[in-house]
Amino acid sequence: MAVYNFNAGPAVLPKSVMLKAQEEFVDYRGCGYGIIEESHRAKPFEEVIQAAEANFRSLLNISDDYAVLFLQGGASLQFAMVPMNLAIPGKKIGFCDTGEWSHKAIKEAKILGNEIDMIYDGSADKFSHIDGIANWKFDKNLAYAHICSNNTIYGSQYPIYPNTGDVPLIADMSSDFMSRPFDINKFGLVFAGAQKNIGPAGATVVIMRKDLAARCPSTVPTMLRYTTHIDQRSLFNTPSTFGIYMIRLVTDWLVGLGGLPAIQAMNEAKAAKLYAAIDACDFYRGTVAKGSRSLMNVTFRIKEGDEDLEKKFVAEAKAAGLIGLKGHRAVGGLRASIYNAMSAEGIDALVEFMNAFAKANG
Ligand SMILES: *Cc1c(COP(=O)(O)O)cnc(C)c1O
């Protein structure tokens, strides 16, 4: 039986990438041993990390003003590293609150003693939409402004990005990174834990304007300074070599598909099909307003939140080979994470299951 993996993260990776990694695992391209057994300073790995960086640079058209870094500590460490490095004494940090991952970032900024300017607060409507983005106003004295581009838990996504003027825009793109094109020049820094859309857990990609790194106060430890990793090209200490190797394969795959416009078209088609199935009947209800719905994490309920039926749905889906459909424990309900690597066949199988389940339980 085919198994389709709708886990939110760690999540599905392209089958061709998994097969390639398997093929190369014990003998990397004729070395006679695996890349995970290789020194991070030896030629084979140097080639891997350079190829991964080159893929990001070509897929996102990144100029030399920006560094591409491969760090550890997950997106969660970036919640602290960003304010540690980029906060400016006496200046506030702007936050746009679209859910759980915003809260975690705000918490770290506050621990470090920063004052927050809340630009947008979606809590009143339980983060079911992200409204008026084009009209959000950012005080020009902010040190920077932070957004979370896709809300993995609530299932909302920025349809457009705010205009912050000269205020550096920082984005946690963990769950929609490399799923659609974006203009990196509009951002001061973007970061993403690899395990949602571009690789295994253990590597975090940071793309940042190099000039911003100079803000870092002298009290920040070496390992937590962006300048360290920019200067050492992510090889200050041992990076997640296997993670970076997998990211290289995933970005090779993206290049081969035709880049970000091609994957965006595929993602839009997949999401449209799934949302259409949700909207087609009263049995299912999408939890996010049209216009803010995520192309990556599709959140929905059964009959206004019938928890028994939702439990039954998850169990029967699992038995049918459709795994990972339970909503995040903070919000309940159902969630299908349909990242880049989820195949069209997986969407078709889920839609077919949903229709049959609605018919049997409606
Ligand atoms: C998963 C996730 C995180 C946390 O990532 P870790 O790598 O586990 O720290 C942060 N932000 C978003 C948007 C996420 O989806």
The ligand as an SDF file (V2000), in Angstrom:
LIG
                    3D

 15 15  0  0  0  0  0  0  0  0999 V2000
    8.6100   24.2340   13.0900 C   0  0  0  0  0  0  0  0  0  0  0  0
    8.6900   25.7000   13.1620 C   0  0  0  0  0  0  0  0  0  0  0  0
    9.5830   26.3500   14.0330 C   0  0  0  0  0  0  0  0  0  0  0  0
   10.4620   25.5990   15.0130 C   0  0  0  0  0  0  0  0  0  0  0  0
   11.4680   24.9900   14.3500 O   0  0  0  0  0  0  0  0  0  0  0  0
   12.6370   24.2130   15.1570 P   0  0  0  0  0  0  0  0  0  0  0  0
   13.5910   23.9520   14.0330 O   0  0  0  0  0  0  0  0  0  0  0  0
   12.0170   22.9970   15.7290 O   0  0  0  0  0  0  0  0  0  0  0  0
   13.1790   25.1210   16.1650 O   0  0  0  0  0  0  0  0  0  0  0  0
    9.6130   27.7230   14.0190 C   0  0  0  0  0  0  0  0  0  0  0  0
    8.8460   28.4230   13.1820 N   0  0  0  0  0  0  0  0  0  0  0  0
    7.9690   27.8390   12.3420 C   0  0  0  0  0  0  0  0  0  0  0  0
    7.1290   28.6800   11.4490 C   0  0  0  0  0  0  0  0  0  0  0  0
    7.8700   26.4650   12.3080 C   0  0  0  0  0  0  0  0  0  0  0  0
    6.9970   25.8820   11.4660 O   0  0  0  0  0  0  0  0  0  0  0  0
  1  2  1  0
  2  3  1  0
  2 14  2  0
  3  4  1  0
  3 10  2  0
  4  5  1  0
  5  6  1  0
  6  7  2  0
  6  8  1  0
  6  9  1  0
 10 11  1  0
 11 12  2  0
 12 13  1  0
 12 14  1  0
 14 15  1  0
M  END
$$$$
